[in-house]
C-alpha cells in the first residue's frame, strides 16, 4: 500500500531532489510547489496534510494571535510520529518549501502560520508528559502546554521554571530562553533542558545534549524555536517545590519611574528564593502600577516592608496570599487556564541597569500609549539570580549580565496603532537598551538585537545544520 512506503525510499527521493539544487536558499517559500505533489506525503504519513482547499484549513491554520488568522500557509501537516516529521521535512526540502514548526502557536509575529510555509503542527505527536522520579527529570512533547506540565509535576512535588501563560507550548518557550517567576532561584527553562530529540533539516533524527551534538544543544538553549530543526521531545530537570507568599503592592501610576528603581534596588539585596515583577497597565479604567513579589511562606510581610522602603513611597493598596506551587501557577495566570485566542502586538528592550534615565524612559513610553489603542502592559522582568550565574556564552541566551528587560504588550485588533506606539516605546528607551528577548520577537529586526555577542556562533551552527535554510525563521541569519 502507498502508506507503507519505506522511510528510506521516501528520503532517498528527497535526497535526489536535493542533489538537483531544488532546495530553497534564503528566498521565499513557494506556496504551491507542484500541482498534485502533496499526495505522496499524504499517503506516506500517519497524520494529515491539510491544504487550502480542505474545509478544515481555516481552523487548522489559526494560532493564538488572531491578528494572523488571514495568513495562508501552503499546507498544515499534523505528524503522528517523529517518523512523519522526517518524511515531511524531506518533502519540504525536495519541493522548495520552508518548514514552520508549531507547538503552542504563540509567536508574536505569527511565525508558526507563515505564508507559503509547510506548517508542522506538532500537537498530535504521541508521548505526553513522563516524569522519572529516579532522575527528577521530565520528558515532554514539544506542544505540551505549560499548565499541563505544571499539573503533572505538582503531583510529584516538583516544579520547573517557566513563564506564566498557561497555554504556551513547552518547546517554543524553552528554546527561546524561558523567563519566568522561578528564574531567580532555578534559572531559565532552557537552563533546565537536559536533552532534546530533533529532526534536522536534512531529515536525520538526532539527540542533542551536552555529550551528543553539543553545538546544537548549545544553540537550542536560547537560540529561538524552529531555527535549527524540529524538536520532537524535550527532557528537563525539575526542582522540589514549597509554599510561597505572594505580595501585591499598588502604587500611584505617576510614580512608575520611582517604582522601577526601587524594584531593582530591592532585588539587588533579595535572596534568590524571592522574585518580583513590576508592571504598568493601561486599560479603559486608567493606568495602574504595581510590584508583585513572591517569597518563602511566612516572609510576605517583611518582603512588603523591604519593597516599600526601597521604593520610598507608601503603596495605595496591598494584597497578601500564601499558595502551594500549583495554586501559584494558577494565580500568575489570573486563573485563566485556557485563555481564548486574541490579537496582540509586543516587543521588548533589555537594560544593563535600571537607572533614573531608563526608568523615566519606560514611564514616558507608558504615558505615551494612546487611549483606545487596546490594553497595554509594560512588564519588568529581572535578569538576575540563578540565570545570571550562567556565563553569557555557555548557552545561546545572551542576556546573563544585564539587569532587566521590559516586555511591551498590547492586546488589540488594530495592530497598526499598537505597532506605532511600540516604535515610540523603543525610541523612549533607546539610549539605555542593548537588545531584545527573542521570545518577544518583532518583525523586521536584525538578529543581533536578540542574540548580541552569541550571533556569530549561532550563525555557524545554523549554517552547519540548515545550510539550505529550510527552517522558516522570523530572523535572517
C-alpha positions as CSV (number, residue, x, y, z in Angstrom):
1,X,0.0,0.0,0.0
2,X,1.1,3.6,-0.6
3,X,1.1,4.3,3.1
4,X,3.7,1.6,3.6
5,X,6.3,3.4,1.5
6,X,9.6,3.0,3.4
7,X,11.1,6.0,5.0
8,X,14.4,5.2,3.3
9,X,12.7,5.2,-0.1
10,X,10.9,8.5,0.7
11,X,14.1,10.2,2.0
12,X,16.1,8.9,-1.0
13,X,13.8,10.6,-3.4
14,X,14.1,13.8,-1.4
15,X,17.9,13.5,-1.5
16,X,17.8,13.2,-5.3
17,X,15.9,16.4,-5.4
18,X,18.4,18.0,-3.1
19,X,21.2,17.0,-5.5
20,X,19.5,18.8,-8.3
21,X,19.6,22.0,-6.4
22,X,15.9,22.5,-5.9
23,X,16.2,23.3,-2.2
24,X,15.2,26.8,-1.2
25,X,18.0,29.0,-0.1
26,X,17.3,32.3,1.6
27,X,14.4,33.2,-0.7
28,X,10.7,32.9,0.0
29,X,8.8,29.6,0.1
30,X,6.8,28.6,-2.9
31,X,3.1,28.4,-1.8
32,X,2.2,25.6,-4.3
33,X,5.3,23.8,-5.5
34,X,3.6,21.1,-7.6
35,X,0.0,20.7,-8.8
36,X,-0.7,17.4,-7.1
37,X,2.6,16.8,-5.4
38,X,1.2,16.6,-1.9
39,X,-0.3,13.2,-2.5
40,X,2.9,11.2,-1.8
41,X,3.3,12.9,1.6
42,X,-0.3,12.4,2.5
43,X,-0.2,8.7,1.8
44,X,3.3,8.2,3.4
45,X,2.5,9.7,6.9
46,X,0.1,8.6,9.6
47,X,-1.0,12.2,10.2
48,X,-2.9,14.6,7.9
49,X,-1.9,17.0,5.1
50,X,-4.4,19.9,5.2
51,X,-4.4,22.1,2.1
52,X,-6.2,25.4,1.5
53,X,-8.9,23.6,-0.5
54,X,-9.7,21.4,2.6
55,X,-12.6,22.6,4.7
56,X,-10.5,22.1,7.9
57,X,-7.8,24.5,6.6
58,X,-9.3,27.7,8.0
59,X,-9.4,26.3,11.5
60,X,-6.1,24.3,11.3
61,X,-4.0,27.4,10.3
62,X,-5.2,29.5,13.2
63,X,-2.8,30.4,16.0
64,X,-3.2,32.1,19.4
65,X,-2.6,35.6,17.9
66,X,-5.7,36.2,15.9
67,X,-4.0,39.1,14.0
68,X,-2.5,36.3,11.8
69,X,-5.8,34.5,11.0
70,X,-5.6,35.8,7.4
71,X,-2.3,34.1,6.7
72,X,-2.0,31.3,4.1
73,X,0.5,28.6,4.7
74,X,1.0,26.1,1.8
75,X,-0.3,23.3,4.0
76,X,-0.7,22.2,7.6
77,X,0.9,18.9,8.3
78,X,0.0,17.1,11.5
79,X,2.6,14.4,12.1
80,X,1.6,11.5,14.2
81,X,5.2,10.3,14.9
82,X,8.7,11.5,14.7
83,X,9.0,9.4,11.5
84,X,6.2,11.6,10.0
85,X,8.3,14.7,10.9
86,X,11.2,13.2,9.0
87,X,9.2,12.5,5.9
88,X,7.6,15.9,6.0
89,X,10.9,17.7,6.2
90,X,12.3,15.6,3.4
91,X,9.3,16.5,1.3
92,X,9.7,20.2,2.1
93,X,13.4,20.1,1.1
94,X,12.6,18.4,-2.2
95,X,9.8,20.8,-3.1
96,X,11.2,24.2,-2.3
97,X,9.2,24.8,0.9
98,X,10.2,26.3,4.2
99,X,9.1,24.5,7.4
100,X,7.4,26.3,10.2
101,X,7.0,24.2,13.4
102,X,4.0,24.9,15.6
103,X,3.9,23.9,19.2
104,X,1.8,26.4,21.2
105,X,1.3,28.9,18.4
106,X,2.0,32.0,20.5
107,X,4.7,33.6,18.3
108,X,4.4,37.4,18.5
109,X,4.9,37.5,14.7
110,X,2.7,34.5,13.7
111,X,5.8,32.5,12.7
112,X,4.0,29.2,13.1
113,X,1.4,30.0,10.4
114,X,3.6,32.0,8.0
115,X,2.5,32.5,4.4
116,X,3.7,29.9,1.9
117,X,5.3,27.6,4.5
118,X,4.6,24.0,5.4
119,X,3.4,24.2,9.0
120,X,4.2,21.2,11.1
121,X,1.5,21.2,13.8
122,X,3.2,19.1,16.5
123,X,0.2,18.8,18.8
124,X,-0.6,15.3,17.7
125,X,2.8,13.8,18.5
126,X,2.5,10.9,20.9
127,X,4.3,10.8,24.2
128,X,2.7,13.1,26.6
129,X,4.4,14.0,29.9
130,X,6.7,11.5,31.5
131,X,8.3,12.2,34.9
132,X,11.1,10.0,36.1
133,X,11.3,10.0,39.9
134,X,14.7,8.3,39.9
135,X,16.3,11.2,38.0
136,X,13.9,14.1,38.8
137,X,13.7,14.7,35.1
138,X,10.6,15.1,32.9
139,X,10.2,14.4,29.2
140,X,7.5,16.1,27.2
141,X,6.4,16.5,23.6
142,X,7.0,20.0,22.1
143,X,3.4,21.2,22.1
144,X,2.9,20.3,25.8
145,X,1.2,23.3,27.3
146,X,2.9,24.8,30.4
147,X,0.0,24.4,32.7
148,X,-0.4,20.7,31.8
149,X,3.3,20.3,32.6
150,X,3.0,22.1,35.9
151,X,-0.1,20.0,36.8
152,X,1.8,16.7,36.1
153,X,4.8,17.8,38.1
154,X,2.8,19.1,41.1
155,X,1.6,15.6,41.8
156,X,5.2,14.6,42.5
157,X,6.0,17.8,44.4
158,X,8.2,19.0,41.6
159,X,8.4,22.3,39.6
160,X,10.0,23.7,36.5
161,X,10.9,27.3,35.6
162,X,8.5,28.7,33.0
163,X,6.6,31.8,32.1
164,X,3.1,32.5,33.3
165,X,0.9,32.0,30.2
166,X,-0.7,28.5,30.7
167,X,-1.3,27.6,27.0
168,X,2.2,28.4,25.7
169,X,4.0,25.4,24.3
170,X,7.0,24.0,26.1
171,X,9.3,23.8,23.1
172,X,8.9,27.4,21.8
173,X,9.1,28.8,25.3
174,X,12.2,26.8,26.3
175,X,14.2,27.2,23.0
176,X,13.9,31.0,23.2
177,X,15.1,31.0,26.8
178,X,12.0,30.7,29.0
179,X,11.9,33.5,31.6
180,X,9.5,33.5,34.5
181,X,8.7,33.6,38.2
182,X,11.2,30.9,39.1
183,X,14.2,32.3,37.1
184,X,15.9,33.8,40.2
185,X,16.2,30.5,42.0
186,X,16.0,28.0,39.2
187,X,17.2,29.8,36.1
188,X,15.6,29.8,32.7
189,X,13.6,26.9,31.2
190,X,16.4,26.4,28.7
191,X,18.8,26.1,31.7
192,X,16.8,23.1,32.8
193,X,16.9,21.4,29.4
194,X,19.0,18.2,29.6
195,X,18.4,16.8,26.1
196,X,16.2,17.2,23.0
197,X,15.2,14.9,20.2
198,X,15.5,16.8,17.0
199,X,14.7,16.1,13.4
200,X,17.3,18.0,11.4
201,X,16.6,19.9,8.1
202,X,18.4,17.1,6.3
203,X,15.9,14.5,7.7
204,X,18.1,12.9,10.3
205,X,16.8,12.3,13.8
206,X,19.3,13.1,16.5
207,X,19.5,13.7,20.2
208,X,21.1,16.9,21.3
209,X,22.7,17.0,24.8
210,X,25.9,18.0,26.5
211,X,27.5,14.8,25.1
212,X,25.7,14.5,21.8
213,X,25.6,17.2,19.1
214,X,26.8,19.7,21.8
215,X,26.9,22.6,19.4
216,X,23.2,22.0,18.5
217,X,22.4,21.6,22.2
218,X,24.1,25.0,22.8
219,X,22.0,26.7,20.1
220,X,18.8,25.2,21.3
221,X,19.2,26.8,24.7
222,X,18.1,30.3,23.8
223,X,18.6,30.4,20.1
224,X,14.9,30.5,19.3
225,X,12.3,27.9,18.4
226,X,12.4,26.4,14.9
227,X,15.7,27.8,13.8
228,X,17.8,24.6,13.7
229,X,15.3,21.7,13.2
230,X,12.1,20.3,14.5
231,X,12.1,19.3,18.2
232,X,10.0,16.2,18.8
233,X,10.7,15.7,22.6
234,X,12.5,17.6,25.4
235,X,13.8,16.4,28.7
236,X,14.1,18.8,31.6
237,X,15.5,18.8,35.1
238,X,13.0,19.8,37.8
239,X,13.2,21.2,41.4
240,X,11.4,20.4,44.7
241,X,8.5,22.8,45.4
242,X,7.4,24.6,48.6
243,X,4.7,27.0,49.6
244,X,5.2,30.7,48.9
245,X,3.8,34.1,49.9
246,X,2.7,36.4,47.2
247,X,2.6,40.2,47.9
248,X,1.0,42.7,45.6
249,X,1.8,46.4,46.2
250,X,-0.1,49.0,44.2
251,X,1.4,52.4,43.7
252,X,0.3,55.7,42.2
253,X,0.7,55.4,38.4
254,X,2.6,58.7,38.2
255,X,5.3,57.2,40.4
256,X,6.1,54.3,38.0
257,X,9.7,55.5,37.3
258,X,10.4,55.7,41.0
259,X,8.8,52.3,41.5
260,X,11.1,50.7,38.8
261,X,14.2,52.0,40.5
262,X,13.0,50.8,43.9
263,X,12.1,47.4,42.4
264,X,15.6,46.9,41.1
265,X,17.2,48.1,44.3
266,X,15.2,45.6,46.3
267,X,16.1,42.8,44.0
268,X,19.8,43.6,44.4
269,X,19.6,42.6,48.1
270,X,16.8,40.0,48.0
271,X,17.6,36.3,48.4
272,X,17.3,34.2,45.3
273,X,14.3,32.5,46.8
274,X,12.4,35.7,46.3
275,X,11.2,37.2,43.0
276,X,9.3,40.2,41.8
277,X,8.0,41.9,38.7
278,X,7.0,45.5,38.3
279,X,4.4,46.5,35.7
280,X,2.1,49.2,34.5
281,X,-1.2,48.5,32.8
282,X,-3.2,51.0,30.7
283,X,-6.9,49.9,30.1
284,X,-10.2,51.7,29.9
285,X,-10.2,52.1,33.6
286,X,-7.0,54.1,33.6
287,X,-3.3,53.4,34.4
288,X,-2.3,51.0,37.1
289,X,1.2,50.4,38.6
290,X,2.3,47.7,41.0
291,X,5.0,45.4,42.2
292,X,4.2,41.7,42.6
293,X,6.6,39.6,44.7
294,X,6.9,36.0,45.7
295,X,8.9,34.8,48.7
296,X,9.1,31.8,51.1
297,X,5.9,31.2,53.0
298,X,5.8,33.3,56.2
299,X,8.1,36.1,54.8
300,X,5.5,38.1,52.9
301,X,5.1,40.9,55.4
302,X,8.9,41.5,55.7
303,X,9.2,41.5,51.9
304,X,6.4,44.0,51.6
305,X,8.1,46.2,54.1
306,X,11.5,46.0,52.4
307,X,10.0,46.7,49.0
308,X,8.1,49.7,50.3
309,X,11.3,51.0,51.9
310,X,13.3,50.5,48.6
311,X,10.6,52.4,46.6
312,X,10.3,55.2,49.1
313,X,6.5,55.6,48.6
314,X,3.7,54.1,50.6
315,X,1.6,51.7,48.5
316,X,-2.0,52.7,47.9
317,X,-3.1,49.1,48.5
318,X,-1.6,45.8,49.4
319,X,-2.7,42.1,48.9
320,X,-1.1,39.1,50.5
321,X,-1.6,35.4,49.8
322,X,0.0,32.0,50.6
323,X,0.0,29.4,47.9
324,X,1.2,26.0,47.1
325,X,3.1,25.5,43.9
326,X,0.2,24.8,41.6
327,X,-2.0,27.5,43.1
328,X,0.8,29.9,42.5
329,X,0.8,28.9,38.8
330,X,-2.9,29.5,38.7
331,X,-2.6,32.8,40.4
332,X,0.1,34.0,38.0
333,X,-2.2,33.0,35.1
334,X,-5.0,35.1,36.7
335,X,-6.9,31.7,36.9
336,X,-7.4,31.9,33.2
337,X,-6.1,28.4,32.5
338,X,-7.5,28.1,29.0
339,X,-7.2,31.6,27.5
340,X,-9.1,32.4,24.3
341,X,-7.1,33.4,21.3
342,X,-6.8,37.2,20.8
343,X,-4.9,39.8,18.8
344,X,-1.8,41.2,20.3
345,X,1.4,43.1,19.4
346,X,4.5,43.1,21.5
347,X,8.2,43.5,21.9
348,X,10.9,44.1,24.4
349,X,14.0,46.0,25.5
350,X,16.9,44.7,27.6
351,X,18.7,47.0,30.1
352,X,22.2,46.7,31.7
353,X,20.7,48.6,34.7
354,X,17.5,50.4,35.6
355,X,18.9,53.9,36.4
356,X,16.8,57.0,36.6
357,X,17.1,57.7,32.9
358,X,16.0,54.2,31.9
359,X,13.1,54.2,34.4
360,X,11.9,57.6,33.1
361,X,12.1,56.4,29.5
362,X,9.9,53.4,30.3
363,X,7.4,55.5,32.2
364,X,7.3,58.0,29.3
365,X,6.5,55.2,26.9
366,X,3.6,54.1,29.2
367,X,2.3,57.7,29.3
368,X,2.5,57.9,25.5
369,X,0.3,54.9,24.9
370,X,-2.8,56.2,23.0
371,X,-6.0,55.6,24.9
372,X,-8.3,53.5,22.7
373,X,-5.5,51.6,21.0
374,X,-6.0,48.5,23.2
375,X,-5.0,47.2,26.6
376,X,-1.3,47.8,27.2
377,X,1.1,46.2,29.7
378,X,4.7,47.2,30.4
379,X,6.1,44.3,32.4
380,X,9.6,44.4,34.0
381,X,11.4,41.0,34.3
382,X,14.5,40.6,36.4
383,X,17.6,39.1,34.8
384,X,19.5,38.3,38.0
385,X,19.8,35.4,40.4
386,X,20.4,31.9,39.1
387,X,20.0,32.8,35.4
388,X,22.9,35.3,35.9
389,X,25.2,32.6,37.3
390,X,25.4,31.0,33.9
391,X,28.1,32.5,31.6
392,X,26.7,34.6,28.7
393,X,28.4,32.3,26.2
394,X,27.5,29.0,27.9
395,X,24.2,28.9,26.1
396,X,22.7,30.9,23.2
397,X,20.7,33.1,25.5
398,X,22.9,36.2,25.7
399,X,21.4,38.4,28.5
400,X,23.1,37.0,31.6
401,X,24.9,40.1,32.7
402,X,22.1,42.6,32.2
403,X,19.7,43.8,34.9
404,X,16.2,43.6,33.5
405,X,14.0,43.6,30.4
406,X,10.7,45.2,29.7
407,X,8.0,43.3,27.9
408,X,5.9,45.7,25.8
409,X,2.5,44.0,25.2
410,X,-0.7,45.3,23.7
411,X,-3.9,43.4,23.3
412,X,-5.5,44.8,20.2
413,X,-7.3,44.0,16.9
414,X,-5.7,47.1,15.4
415,X,-2.0,46.2,15.0
416,X,-1.0,49.4,13.2
417,X,-1.7,51.8,16.2
418,X,-0.1,49.4,18.6
419,X,3.0,49.0,16.4
420,X,3.3,52.7,16.0
421,X,3.3,53.1,19.8
422,X,5.8,50.2,20.1
423,X,8.2,52.2,17.9
424,X,7.7,55.2,20.2
425,X,8.4,53.0,23.2
426,X,11.7,51.8,21.7
427,X,12.7,55.3,21.0
428,X,11.9,56.4,24.5
429,X,14.4,53.9,25.9
430,X,16.9,53.7,23.0
431,X,19.8,55.3,24.9
432,X,19.6,52.6,27.6
433,X,18.5,49.5,25.7
434,X,21.1,46.9,24.5
435,X,18.7,44.5,22.7
436,X,15.6,42.4,23.0
437,X,14.3,38.9,24.0
438,X,13.7,36.5,21.1
439,X,10.6,35.1,22.7
440,X,9.1,38.6,22.3
441,X,10.3,38.8,18.7
442,X,9.3,41.7,16.4
443,X,9.2,41.8,12.6
444,X,12.0,43.4,10.6
445,X,14.5,43.4,13.4
446,X,18.2,42.3,13.0
447,X,19.1,39.1,14.7
448,X,21.9,40.9,16.5
449,X,19.2,42.6,18.6
450,X,18.2,39.3,20.1
451,X,21.5,37.3,20.2
452,X,24.1,40.0,20.7
453,X,27.6,38.5,21.1
454,X,26.3,35.0,20.5
455,X,25.1,35.7,17.0
456,X,28.3,34.7,15.1
457,X,28.3,31.3,16.8
458,X,24.6,30.8,16.3
459,X,25.0,31.6,12.6
460,X,27.7,29.0,12.3
461,X,25.6,26.4,14.0
462,X,22.6,27.2,11.7
463,X,24.8,27.0,8.6
464,X,26.1,23.6,9.7
465,X,22.7,22.1,10.4
466,X,20.5,24.0,7.9
467,X,22.7,25.3,5.1
468,X,19.7,25.5,2.7
469,X,17.7,27.5,5.3
470,X,14.8,25.0,5.1
471,X,13.6,26.1,8.5
472,X,11.4,29.2,8.5
473,X,12.6,31.9,10.8
474,X,11.5,35.5,11.5
475,X,15.2,36.3,11.7
476,X,17.6,36.3,8.8
477,X,20.9,34.8,10.0
